[in-house]
Amino acid sequence: MTATPKLAAAQRTEDVPVDFTAPANLHLAWLSALDFLRLNATRIWTHLMDSGVGFTLPAAAAALTSNEARARHLAAAERRRLGGAALYHLNEEATAAALATDLVPCDLAGIVPAPAGMVMWATPPCTTSTGTPIVAASWGEAEDGGLWITWWSDNAAAAIQLGDDVDTLIQVNGHLGYDRETHIVPRSWPTQADDPAHPLHDFYRAVISTWAAMASGSVSVTAELVAPKPLRKQAARMDLTIPPVHCVGAPAPAGVDMHLGSETEAQDEAFARIRDGELDRQYRWIPELYRATARRLHTLEQQLENRVPGMVEHLLQSAAARGDWPSWCWMPITRIIELLAERFPPTGSMIDLLEQQRLAAVLAAVGSWRASGRPLVNIHDQLVPRFEAAADTLPGDLPSRWVVPCIYLTSETPGGAAGLFVHLEWDAVERRSELRFLLDHDPVGGLDSLQVQPVHLTGQTVRDALAATWAATAMRANVLAGSDAVPVTGPGTAFGDTVDRQASHLGVFVAIADFAASDSALFTDARVVLGRGDARTWPPTPDTEQAPQLWLAADRAMSS
């Protein structure tokens, strides 16, 4: 859609892209769509009609004599429907469940969850012809009877594709782009929903399967979100009453006790996007980093729950009965393997055994992080040169200084938040302490993208430690394969080259772990930096059910 000159700027709380996976942002998107319909839709649609773009027109609009009158009529009718809409947000699981629903032709009026409504999907169910994600749809009674459906796209994504300025397009057109509309006459079934070859099949199926899933109970409302005060005031200025957002989820599998909640419930409201407008721009990176990291880790926790249902909760309960291992180790991986095998016995194949060991390492990191109170740590960038200079120093005394079972180091990347879990491990067989990293460097990857990296705390340098680590790993692999071969090690060998590469990559992380356990590290509750909430002290209070906490780490000397 091409904007015409001299368009009014909407009275919007913020003009930054919306995270459509967060239910709380449906309020903002809904208001911005109504603002667009009130201020700019008539002029933009007139321009499009004059350019030959077709719109579905009710009889009353078709009878008008000018495109401007038709556009004004369409905008007013859309605004009436949307202004009275009930709001629904489907999380990723509910979206997947809805799209998997089998459709049976019926009277659509009997399955819509409300006479007028808007649904937003956490995962876009389809895209426009230009590849822009469709993120929402609205409906209501058509002027000529039946249902009127409108599809809405992601305006920020459209701006990026067109090479336009994102903020400008959002300021003019709102967060949602009006994509297309249709009129379904009473007691009819759209053939587009049944024909996979139809170019709009996915559009129709997304809306109708969502209605059908809600009507059948395969997805259901799990919570209601009331709009925050700033948006309620904005709605009042527009003569609107802002409705709650109905959060829709899919039920957990039978016999599974889910504790993760929705993505919004898994985040601290102090970092809610809706409050970004309260902050100076220099501080907005803090809530943005928090939301991206919390969203990423919520996804990983959900995927782990789907892979081994109930296992993390079982480990958290079992950890209370500590065995014969050091206090700085939450639970040895060998013990986790035992508990995992009791609930999910491996088949006995080599591949399955190796996967079980890897899964146990992931569970050790995520479980110990949960037990620590889900701490997120962002290291001040001025400390990076210090860590690079100390990258080959091995902190052999690290276990004696380690006070938090596991932390997640987080940082911003162009693709989203990325980071790594850091915890300690005790090998009871070898009587050996290990520093463990679970590298999470692919912001959109799944569980299988996580990289397990142990560092044996032995030797004088990080390279010594990694040489010992890789030698032990190679020996173990040979034993599992039934071979008694001894790996060829030392400088100039393939083994030595691998160790050198790993040392150059992991040495900085070892230095960060050393710093995090030192007296010079100062951890500041990020909420306090934003002026929100009472200050929490480090180390965080263990609480397996609380939302992630963000801590900003710097050297004490930097604050003096």
N, C-alpha and C positions, 0 to 999 in steps of 0.2 A: 504494500500500500504506500503510495507516494503522498507525503504531506503537502498541502497547499500553503501559500504564504499567509502571514498575519494570523496564525492560529493562537487561541488563548492558552495560557499555561494553567494546567489544572491545579487546584488547591490541595496539594498532596503532602502527606507527612514527610515523604522522602522520595527521591528520584533515582534510587539505585536499584539494580536488578533484584528480583524477588527469588527466594529459594522456595520453589514450589513443593518441595518435599516436606516443608514445615506447615502443619495445619494452621498455625497462628497467622500465617501470611495470606490465607484466603480472605480474611477481612480486608486487608490492604488491597489485594487484587480486585476484589468485588467493588470497593469504593472507587478505585481508579477507573474501572470500566464504566461505572455510572457517571463519573466526572467526564469521561470521554464522550459518552452519549449526550450529556448535557451541553458541553462546550464546543466540541469539534466534529462530531459525527456528521452532522448535516452538511457542513462545507466539504468534508473529505468525500462523503458518499455522492454528493452532487458532482464533484469533480470526476469521480470514477464513472458515474452514470454517463456524464458527458463524453467520457473517453470510450464508452461502449461496453463497460463492465456490467454484466447482468446481475440483478438481485431478484429474489423471490418476493413478489408483491401481493399483498392481500387485495381484494377487490376494491376497497375504498382507496387505497394508494394508487392502484393502476388507473383509476378513473381521474386522477389529478392531471393537470395540464402541463406541469413543469417538473423537471428532475429535482429542483430544489424542494418543491412541495412534497414530492414522493420521498426524498431523503429525510425531510423533517418528520413526515408521518412515520417512517420506519424507525427513526431514532426515538421518537416519543413512545411508540408501542414497545420497543425493546426495553426502554428505561422503566416503563410501568411493570413489565414482567420481571425484570431483574430486581427492581426495587422491592418486590414482594416475595423474593426467592428465599427458600430455605437453603442453607449452605452445608455442603457435605465434602469432606476430605477423605480420600482413600489412601491409606499408607501403602507401601510397596507390596506387602503380603495380600492386602485386600484387593489391590489392583490386579495382581496375578490371579487371585481366586475368581474375581469377577470376569476377567477376560477368558478364563477357562470354562465359564458357564455355558452349558448347551442351551441354545435358543429354540424355543417352540413358538410358532406364530400364535399371537393372541391379541386381545384388545389392549393396546399399550396404556390406555387410561386406567386399567386395572392394576398395573405394576409400578407406575411412577410413585416414588416415595413421598411426593408432595405435589400439589397442583402446580406450583412454580418452584423452581430450584436451580441451583448451580452446583456442579460436582467438579472437584479438582482431583487429578490423579498424581500421586507422588512419582510415578513412572509414566512418561508420555505414552499413550497407547497407539499413537499414529503420528504421522507428519504430513505437512502440506506438500504440494507438488514441488516446492523448492527446498524441502527438507527441514522446514521449521517445525519444531515439536508442537503438537496440539496438547495443551495441558489442562483444558477445562471445557465444559459444555454447560449450557443453561437451557431451560425450557419453561414453557408456560402455555396458557390457553391462547390459541390462535384466534384472530378476529373473526375468521370465517368458520370457526369451530374446529375441533381437533387440537393437535399439539403443534407448537412452534419450537423448533430446536435450533440453537445457535452454538457453533464451535468457536473456541477461542485459542489462540496460539501464544507462544512466548515472544513478546516484543523484543526483549533483550537479545535473544538468539537471532531474531530476524534482523535486527540492526547490525549485529556482527557479520551475518551472512552478506548483507548489502554493503558493508563498509561504512555504514552511517554511525554517527555518534550515539551511543547507547543512552546516555542521560537525556539528550535532546529528544529522541524518539519516545522515551518513557514519559517525559514531561508533556509532550503533545498528545500522545495516543494512549497513555496508561501502560500498566504492566502487561495487560492482556490485549492481544491483537484480534479484532473482529475478523474472523476468517470466512465463514459462510453460514448460511441459514437454510432451513427447509420447513415445509408445512406438511404435516401428516394428517390427512383428513380423518374424521371419526371412524372408528372401527375398521381401520385398514392396517395392513402390515407392509412395511417398506421392503421391496424386493432386494434393495441394496444390501440388506443385512444377511441375505441368504446366498448372495452371488460373490464368491471370493474373487472373481475376475473383475468385478466392478471397481473402478478407481476410488470410490468412496466407501467400499465395503468396511474397511477398518474404522471409519468415522462412525457409521451407523452401529456397527457391532459394539464399539466401545461404550456408547451411551446405553443401548438397549440391554447389553449384558450386565452393565452396572445396575440398572433398574431391576433386572431379573434376579441378580444375586442378592440384592437387598430384600426383594420380595420373598425369596425362598429362605432367607436366613443364613445363607452360606457366608455372607459378610454382614456385620451389624455394627450399630453405633456403640462405641466403647467409652466415649467421654464427650463432654460439651465444653467448648472454649468460649468464654465471654470476651468480647473485644476490650482492649485496654482503654483507659480514660481518654487519651489523645484522639483515638479514632472515634470514640463515641461522640466527642465534641465536634469532630469534623463532620460526622454523619448528621448531627443536629443542625449544623450550619447549612447542610444540603436538604433539610427537612426530611431526613430519613431516620428510621430506627434501625440500628445495626443488629442483625440477628446473631445468635451464637453459631459457631462452627461445630457441626456434628462430626466427630472423628470416627471414621469407619475402619474397622479392622477385621481380620479373618480369625476365627477361633483357633486356639492351639490344638495340635493333634491330641486325640484321646489319651489320657493318662500322663500328659506332660504338664507340669506346673510351670507356667511362664512367669518370670519375674522381671522381664526386661521392659515391659510397658511400650508405649508408643515412642517414636523418636523425640517428640516434643517433651514427653514426660521424662526422657532420659537426658534432658539438658537443664542447666541452671537458668531460671528465668532472668537472672541479672544480666545475661548476655543475649537476651531476645533481640531479634533484628528490629522489632518495632521501636526499640529504645535507642537505636543508633543515632537518631536525630538529636538526642540530648547531648551528644558528645562532640567535642572538637574533632576535626578530621584526623589530627595527629594520633588520636586514641582509638579510632574505629577499627584499626587492624586487630585490636585485642579481642573484641567480641566476634569479629569475622574468623579469626584463627580458632577461637573456642568452638564456634558452631561447626566449622568444617571438620575439626578434629573429633568433636563429640559425635557428629553424624557418621564419620568414617568408622569410629570404634563401635558405635551402635550397630552398624551394618555387619561388622565382623562378629560381634557377639551374637547377633541373630543368625548368621550363617553357621557359627559354631553350635548354636542350640539346635539348628535344623540337622546338622551332621550327626551330633550325638546328643539327642534330647535328654535334658535333665542332668547331664554329666557335670557341668560346672557347679550347679547347686549341690550335687552329691559330694563333690570335692570340697566345697566350702564347709559343708557339715562335717565331713570326715577329718578336716584339718584341725578341728577342735581337740581331737584325740591324738595328740602329737606322739610320734614315735621316737626312736633313738637317732635323732639327727640334730644338727646345730640350730640354735634359735634364729639365726639369720637366714635360714632356708625355709621357705613356706612349706613346701612338700617336695621331696625328691622325685625326680622323674620316674625312677624305678617303682616307687610306690604308686604313682599315678598310672603307670602301665598295668600294675596289678588290679587296681580298682576299675580301670577301663575294660580290662579283659573280663572281669566279672559281669559287666553289663553288656559289653559288645565283644564277644569272643572272636579273635582272629581266626581265619580259615586255616592257617598253618603254612600258607605259601610264603615264599621269601618276600614278594612284593607287599603282601598284606602285613607281614611282621614289620617291615621297614616303615610302612605307612602308619602303623599303630605307634611306633616309636616317635615318628614325626608329630603325629597328632597329640601324643602325650606332652611333647615339648611345647606345642602351642597352648595346650590346656594349662601347663605350668605357668606360662607367661600371663595368660588372660586371667586365670584363677587367682594368682598372687596379686595381680593388679586390682582385681575386684576386692580382694581381702584388704588391700591397702587404702581403700576409699576412692578408687579410680583417679589417682593424681595425674594430671597433665603438667609437664614442665617445659617451659620455653626458656632457652638459655640466651642471655644478652649477647648480641652479635659482636660486641667489642671484645668478648672473651675468646673468640675463635682463634686469633693469632697465638694466644697463650696455649690453647689446646694443641694446635699444630706443632708448636715447639716441643711439647711434652708427649708427642704421639708415640714414642717408642719406650716410654717409662712405664714399667709394670707395677701397679700398686698391690704388692703381695699381701699387705695388711688390710686390704679392702673389707673382708668379712667382719673384722673387729669394729669397723666404723659404719657399717651398713645398717640404717635404722628403719627404712621403709622396704617391705618385701619386694615391691616392684613399682617403677615409675614408667611413664610413657613420655619420651622426649618428642616434642612436636615442633614443626616448623612449616612455614608456608612454601609452596611450590606453585609454578604456573598452573598445574593441573588440580590443585587442591592441597589439603593438609597431608603431610607425610611424616613418618617418624619411626620410632622403634621402642619396643618394650625392653627394659633393662632390669635384670634380677639376678640373684645368686642361686647356684645349684650345688648340692652335695652328692658326690658319687660315693655311696657307702661301700661299694666293692673295692674301689681303688683308694678309698679314704682321701678323696681329693676335692678341693673347693674349685668352683668354676664361676666365672662371670659369663652370664648368658645374655645374648641379644636376640630378639625376634624382630627382624628388619621388615618394616612396612613401608616400602618405598614406591609402591604403585597405588596412587590414591583411588583408582577405580578397579583394582584387582580384587579377587576374592581370597578365601582362606589359602588356596593353593599358591598364591603369589607371595605369601609370607616366607621369609628365609630364616631358618634356624642357624644361629652361629654361636657355638661355645668358645670360650677362651679359658684354657686351663691356667690357673694362677700358680704357675711354676716357672722357674728361670728368673733371669735378671731383666729381660726386655720383653716388649710385646712380641717381637719376632721370635724370641725363645719360646714364649708361651704358645704362639700359633704353630710353631714347628712341632712342639709336643702334642698339641691338639690334633693336628693333621696326621701325625704319625700314629697316634692312638686310634683315630678314626679309620685309617687305612688298615691297620692290624685287625680291627674289629670286623671290617668288611671282608677281609680275607678269611677270617675264622668262619663267618657266616656262610661264605662261599665254599668252605671245606678246603681252603688252601693254607699252607704254612709258609707262604712266601713272605719275605721281609721287604717292606717298601724301600726303594733306593732314595736316600735323602741327601741333603747337603747342597752347598752352593753350586750353581751351574746345572742342576738337575731340574726336571719338570716339577718335581716336588718343591724344590727351593724357589723356583719362579712363582709357584702358586702361593707359597708362604709370603714372599715379598709383596705380591699384589694384595693379599689379604691384610698384611700389616699396614700398608699405605692407606688402605680403605678403612680399617677398623681402629687404627691407633687413636684417631681423634675421639672416637666414641669411648674408648677405654679412659682417655684423659678426662672426658666429661663425667664419666661415672666416678672417677677418683675425686674430681672437684665436688660433685653432688654430695659426697660423703665426708667432705672436709668441713672444718670449722669456719673457713672463710666464705663458704657459700651462704648467701642470704636469699631466702625464699619469701616472696611477697605475694599475698593473696590478690589475684588480679581484680577481684571485685572491689577491693579497697582503692586500687588505682583509678577505677571508674567512679568512685564515690558511691558504691552500692554495697550495703551489707556490713556487718561487723567483721573485723579482721579475724581470720583464722590463723593459727600458729602452726609452724612446721615442727615435727612431722604431722601429717594429716591424721585425724581420728579415724581408725578403721571402721568402715560402714559399708557393707556389701551392697546396700540398696540405694545409696545416694547417687545423685548425678555426678558426672565428672567434675573435678575441681581443677582450675587452671592456676598455676603458680609461675611467677616470673622470677627467674634465677639470675642473680648478679653477684659480684664479689662485694663483700662488706666494705672494702676500701673505696669502692665506687660511690657509695652512698654517704661517705663522710666528707 
